[in-house]
Each structure stands twice: as structure tokens, then as C-alpha cells.
Amino acid sequence: MGGARQRLGRDQRGGITVLLASSLFILAGAGTVAVDLGSIYLAKRALQGVADAAALAANGGGNAAAQALIDRSPMTGVTVGAIESGFYARDQTVAIDQRFQPGDPRGGATRIVVQQQVPLFFGRLLVGKSAVAISATATAARTDMAAFSLGTGLASLSGGVPNALLSALAGTELNLTVMDYHGLANAQVDLLGFADALRISLARQGQSHAEIFGSDIPASDILDALADSVADAQTASKLRDIGNRMTGRSIRLDKIIDLGPLGQTDIVDDRQSLAVDAFTLLRMILSPPPDQASAIDLRLDVAGLAGSRLILATGGGVAYSPLLTVTADHDVVIRTAQTRLYLETTVASALGGLASVRLPLFVELAAAEARLSDINCTAGTPGHGVTLAVTPSIGSVALGDIDTNLMTSFQTPVTSRPAQLGQTLVARISGHAQIALGGTQPQSVHFTPEDVQFQRARTVQTGDLVQGIAGSLTRGLQVQVTVLGITTSTGPLSQAVGALLGTTAPLVDGLLNSVTGVMGVRLGTADVRVHQMRCGQSTLVA
């Protein structure tokens, strides 16, 4: 017996059979778990598809639309665990799980959680449950975009003032005629088509529009691409001529135009047409950016005035902001540059002993502002269209002398003082007047889809100036005459000088309007335009 037991202990035959019989129980258990896990995985995938579709439906039609879609789904037992409206920040610097901001009034996004009970086949023997709960989350967001601009009112297309100003900005004589201005004003340019032409001419086909606009580009190349984008041959020829005169100068287009979401692509489709007139685009290209202080000093010849000197300073002290922006962000604010303008005009006089009268005007303009307030894409509802919050360009105007050396020092206040208006052999005539403008609160300006389609501009005013700058000042001007050390504000000479300035004021106002119109800024006024309203369809973002 002892020997038999030893032989049996050493005998290894049949060991595999024992191990196999033991593992069958383990394999059977693993198989049952795999069946249940596979069932749960497939159900989870199907439930995610329902969640995605429900999020898209809810973002366009609300909770009822999401529930209706779930009810039509072939999956049974699906319920809505939570549904939230909010805003989705398309910001790569923000973690994905933090981009959805529930309850944000900017809206445009919906997050939904759906749930379902999945039955267990074999796993119930292990966990003691007949089913497990699964859930799926989806977020859908839509991007409703608007393209709007500030300070793009066209200048008065007459006289030589626009040519003198733009030539000074370009640093070369442009020789622009009134016919040239009309051609530029009537030529519509598709900005994205212009960007496409610029990319081709620069051989940068692999770059997006935003990358091209963000690089330093020779002004001649920009104006050649602009010429390729206009239909009128004469206007195109003039643009190329201007480009040939601006050698050695480079421009970053993103300092004046922010293409926003439209700039992230190199493809132009029919929905992305973004039109602006060539005159406005040329002026923005030639003008210095708002963050760069600069000044020009010109002598102007104006009919009815013996002579005029203009000093125009822009920029400085204002946050960088393109004048034309495409955005869906309601926090984006566009601003004009700060502007200071000193205009000294001389008026021939027929008064006895007084050959001429001097009229010095100082205008200081704060930045006009415009912000996207609302985009309503639901036709037939109140407010359908785009609404902007606009603050006009406020500031002050004065009839008086200033220190012109401080014109570009925007951090230093410029104070006006009584100015000498004229002098005879025995008398000295002086005067001073000043008006400060209000209107610091933004005004709501609504653009209907028709306004956008036909490029209708809106003008927002403070209402402080009723009949022009010079006219408002001369009505409040106190003329003082000093004779032999005695000063008086009454008398025939004071009244005659006041009357002369009153009749001259409309000429000066016309000159001021022409200057500020070319520069795209006006005192107490903001010109705004919505170039495009684009209602985007909901897309899944998470």
C-alpha cells in the first residue's frame, strides 16, 4: 500500500483534466461578466447618441424639443436627468470641463444629462441587482456672429481737404480727385475675398486669414490685393497707384480689422461675405492704429477763409481695438482713437482798421465705443436682428489758444486760454468760449436684418451741439476789446467782430466736418454699421 501511494503521488497523468475542470467555473463566471459589460457598453454608446441629438434639439427648441426627440428614440426607458442653458466659451486656455457656464445670460448653449436602466443577465448573481443605471452628457452650442464697425461714416466728397489729409497720412501726395473719392466710396469690397487675394499674392496658401492679417505686410501688396478685389477698373488703377507711392511701409491688418471666428479658416463660402466700401478700408489702412500717437500739421486752402492751419493728433491712451470686428462675444468693445484737433482760421475783415480776424478752435475727442449687445436670430419676434450699445465720441470744444506742443501728449491735459482774435492800431480784441459734452451713457441701437442687408448706418449723438461746433462756440463767445488798458465787452467793435465770426462759423463747421469725416470721428457723434449678421446652427462641443 505504501508503494502504491508513492507511485500515485508521483503520477502526473490527468492533471490537466483536473485544472480544466476547475477553470471552467472561472471561465463561465468571466463569460457572464463579459456579456453584461458588453451590453452596458453598447447601451452607453447608444445613450450617448440620444444625448447628442437631444442636446442639439434642446439648443434650438428648448426642453420640449429634447423630450420629443427622446420619445421618438427606439431606445426605451430613457429619461432626462438634467438640462441646463448657459454659455459655452470657445477658449482653448479654459479646461474643457469648465467651458460650459450654466445660467450665463449670454446663452447660446445647452447641456443635457440623460439616464437609462440597463438590465443585467448574469451579473445579477454577483451584485444582487437586476439592472444598473447609466448616464450620458452632451453639450451643444451655437455661434451667432455679427460684424460691426465704428466711425466709418464717409467724408464730404468735395474740395481738397480729404486729399490733403490722406496724403499726409500716407506720407506722399496721392493726387485724389473728387471723382476718385466717389469711385472708392461706391466700390464694395468683400473682406474675405480680399484676404484670399492677399494670401494668393503673398504665396501663403497654407495660412488662415487671421494669420495673414496678423503679419507685417508691405502696404503696396495690400493695396494691390485691394485693387484685385474691386470691380471698377479706374478705382483699381488708382489703388495700385497709391500702393506704388507707399514703398517701404508695412501694415498689420489685424490692428484695424478683427475677423474673429471667420479668420480661423482659409475657405470662403457664400455665407461669409463681409462687405465694406473701398474708401473706408483705404482710410483705415492709412490711419495710424489707436495705440500709436501721431500728428499731422497742414495748411489748408478753403474758399471764404483767408487761411487755415490744421494740427490733428490721434491715438495714445486707448486700448488697442480694431475698428471693424467679427464676434459672438458680447464683451468685445471696439473704439475709435482719441483725437485732438486744433484749427486756426483767418477771416478777411472789412472792419475799419482790422484787416483780419483770427478764429482758433481746439477740439478734444474721447474714444467713441460700440459693443455687441444682442443677436436675435428668431424671425418674427421683437428685437429680431442685431443690437449694439454705442457711446458717442464725447469731449470738449474751445475757442481759445493752446500749447500745440502738448497735442500728442494724451496723458497731459490741454487747457485753453483767451485768444487774441485781432488787433488795430489802438485796440486788441480777444475772446474765449468752451463747451463740454455729456452723453457718457451708452445708447441702444438696433439693426434689423434689412438694415444689415442694405448696409444702413446709424448715427448716435449726444445732442449737445445743435448747429455745429463753431456755431455753438461763437454764440457763447464773449468778445472783449482792450483800448489803452481798459477792457470792455460791449461796443460797436465787439459786436462787429462777433457778427463776423457768426457769419464765418458755417464755413469753419464745414471744414471741421470734412476733416473729422475723413478720419472717421466726430465730436459728440458715433457712426456705426452692422456689416453681417450670421445665425449659426447648433453644433456639439462636448
Secondary structure by P-SEA (a helix, b strand, c coil): caaaaaaaaacccaaaaaaaaaaaaaaaaaaaaaaaaaaaaaaaaaaaaaaaaaaaaaacccaaaaaaaaaacccccccccbbbbbbbccccccccccccccccccccbbbbbbbbbbbbccccccccccccccbbbbbbbbbbbbbbbccccccccccaaaaaaaaaaacccccccaaaaaaaaaccccaaaaaaaaaaaaccccccaaaaaaccccaaaaaaaaaaacccaaaaaaaaaaaaacccccccccccccccccccccccccccbbbbcaaaaaaaaaccccccccccccccccccccbbbbbbbbbccccccccccccccccbbbbccbbbbbbbbbbbbccccccbbbbbbbbbbcbbbbbbcccccccccccccbbbbccccccccccccccccccccccbbbbbccccccccccbbbbbbbbbbbcccbbbbbbbcaaaaaabbbbbbbcccccccaaaaaaaabbbbbbcccccccccaaaaaaaaaaaaaaaaaaaaaaaaaaaacccccbbbbbbcbbbbbcccccc
